[in-house]
Amino acid sequence: MRLNLQTDYALRLLMHLAVNGDRFSTIADIAHRYDISKNHLMKVANILAREGVIEAVRGRSGGLRLARPAETLNVGAVVRLMEADLAIVECFQGGKGECLITPACRLKGVLKEALEAFLDALDQYTINDLVARNGKLRILLGQAAA
């Protein structure tokens, strides 16, 4: 399974904001730090702000920061929010493009179980788990190790 680019950017954005704590970070700074598209990152930030995951403040001293503590931001929930389609095979798509073997197929059940296990694993972690006590990450993101 491969996560889409928006999910990747969302997780990286949230990690960056978690490292920065209450300080505002700009889209331009984050895009530059990760060497990613500012326009794509802006789209991701808009989704996360609309859903109340981050706070976006316009103006000279504005920027982005987490709207809630990193300990409450579940990685699995972020993936579900950002992934428009977790249908990893066509038979998961609610009747669209029915496969010939669907009535007798056991693969669908196996893949459903695998997808649930994948999401269950992600549900075990918060954004804080990804950044806490991670001095090397703080250095890479331009922050002094705490």
C-alpha positions as CSV (number, residue, x, y, z in Angstrom):
1,M,0.0,0.0,0.0
2,R,1.2,3.5,-0.8
3,L,0.0,6.6,0.8
4,N,-0.7,9.6,-1.4
5,L,1.5,12.6,-1.5
6,Q,-0.9,14.7,0.5
7,T,-0.8,12.3,3.4
8,D,3.0,12.2,3.3
9,Y,3.0,16.1,3.4
10,A,0.4,16.2,6.1
11,L,2.4,13.9,8.4
12,R,5.6,15.8,7.8
13,L,3.8,19.2,8.3
14,L,2.4,18.0,11.6
15,M,5.8,16.7,12.8
16,H,7.4,20.0,11.9
17,L,4.7,21.9,13.8
18,A,5.0,19.5,16.8
19,V,8.7,20.1,17.0
20,N,8.1,23.9,16.9
21,G,5.6,23.8,19.8
22,D,3.5,27.0,20.1
23,R,5.6,29.0,17.6
24,F,4.1,29.7,14.3
25,S,5.8,28.3,11.2
26,T,5.2,29.5,7.7
27,I,4.3,27.3,4.7
28,A,7.3,28.8,2.9
29,D,9.7,27.8,5.7
30,I,8.3,24.3,6.0
31,A,8.3,23.8,2.2
32,H,11.9,25.0,2.0
33,R,13.0,22.8,4.9
34,Y,11.6,19.7,3.3
35,D,12.3,20.8,-0.3
36,I,8.7,20.2,-1.3
37,S,6.1,22.1,-3.3
38,K,4.8,25.2,-1.5
39,N,1.5,25.0,-3.4
40,H,1.0,21.3,-2.5
41,L,1.8,22.0,1.1
42,M,-0.7,24.9,1.1
43,K,-3.5,22.6,-0.1
44,V,-2.6,20.1,2.7
45,A,-2.5,22.9,5.3
46,N,-5.9,24.1,4.2
47,I,-7.4,20.6,4.7
48,L,-5.8,20.3,8.1
49,A,-6.9,23.8,9.2
50,R,-10.5,23.2,7.9
51,E,-10.6,20.0,10.0
52,G,-9.3,21.7,13.1
53,V,-6.0,19.8,13.2
54,I,-3.9,23.0,12.8
55,E,-4.4,26.6,13.4
56,A,-3.7,29.0,10.5
57,V,-3.2,32.7,11.2
58,R,-2.8,35.2,8.4
59,G,-0.5,38.2,8.6
60,R,3.0,39.2,9.3
61,S,3.4,37.3,12.6
62,G,1.1,34.5,11.6
63,G,1.7,31.1,10.3
64,L,0.7,27.5,11.2
65,R,0.8,25.7,14.5
66,L,-1.0,22.7,16.0
67,A,-4.5,23.4,17.1
68,R,-4.3,20.6,19.7
69,P,-1.5,18.9,21.6
70,A,0.5,16.5,19.5
71,E,-0.4,13.7,22.0
72,T,-4.0,13.9,20.8
73,L,-3.2,13.7,17.1
74,N,-3.5,10.1,16.1
75,V,-1.5,9.1,13.0
76,G,-4.2,6.7,11.8
77,A,-6.8,9.4,12.0
78,V,-4.6,11.7,10.0
79,V,-4.1,9.0,7.3
80,R,-7.9,8.4,7.2
81,L,-8.5,12.1,6.9
82,M,-6.0,12.6,4.0
83,E,-6.6,9.4,2.1
84,A,-9.6,10.0,-0.2
85,D,-9.6,6.3,-1.2
86,L,-8.5,3.4,0.9
87,A,-10.0,1.0,-1.6
88,I,-6.7,-0.9,-2.4
89,V,-8.4,-3.1,-4.9
90,E,-11.4,-2.5,-7.2
91,C,-13.8,-4.7,-5.3
92,F,-13.5,-2.4,-2.3
93,Q,-15.0,0.4,-4.3
94,G,-18.6,-0.3,-3.4
95,G,-19.7,-2.2,-6.5
96,K,-17.8,-0.2,-9.1
97,G,-16.0,-2.4,-11.7
98,E,-17.1,-5.7,-10.3
99,C,-14.4,-8.4,-10.8
100,L,-15.5,-11.7,-12.4
101,I,-14.4,-13.7,-9.3
102,T,-15.9,-11.4,-6.6
103,P,-18.6,-13.9,-5.6
104,A,-16.0,-16.6,-4.9
105,C,-13.0,-14.5,-4.0
106,R,-11.2,-14.9,-0.7
107,L,-8.6,-12.4,-1.5
108,K,-10.9,-9.5,-0.7
109,G,-11.2,-10.7,2.9
110,V,-7.4,-11.1,3.2
111,L,-6.8,-7.6,1.8
112,K,-9.5,-6.1,4.1
113,E,-7.8,-7.8,7.1
114,A,-4.4,-6.4,5.9
115,L,-5.7,-2.9,5.5
116,E,-7.4,-3.0,9.0
117,A,-4.1,-4.3,10.5
118,F,-2.2,-1.4,8.7
119,L,-4.6,1.2,10.1
120,D,-4.7,-0.5,13.5
121,A,-0.8,-0.2,13.6
122,L,-1.0,3.5,12.7
123,D,-3.7,4.0,15.4
124,Q,-1.1,3.0,18.0
125,Y,0.8,6.2,17.5
126,T,0.4,10.0,17.9
127,I,2.3,12.8,16.2
128,N,4.0,13.3,19.6
129,D,5.3,9.7,19.5
130,L,7.1,10.6,16.2
131,V,8.9,13.7,17.6
132,A,9.3,13.2,21.4
133,R,12.8,12.7,22.6
134,N,14.1,12.9,19.0
135,G,17.0,15.3,19.1
136,K,18.2,14.4,15.7
137,L,14.8,15.3,14.2
138,R,14.9,18.6,16.0
139,I,18.3,19.3,14.5
140,L,17.1,18.3,11.0
141,L,14.1,20.6,11.3
142,G,16.3,23.5,12.5
143,Q,15.5,23.3,16.1
144,A,17.8,23.0,19.1
145,A,17.6,19.6,20.6
146,A,15.4,19.6,23.7
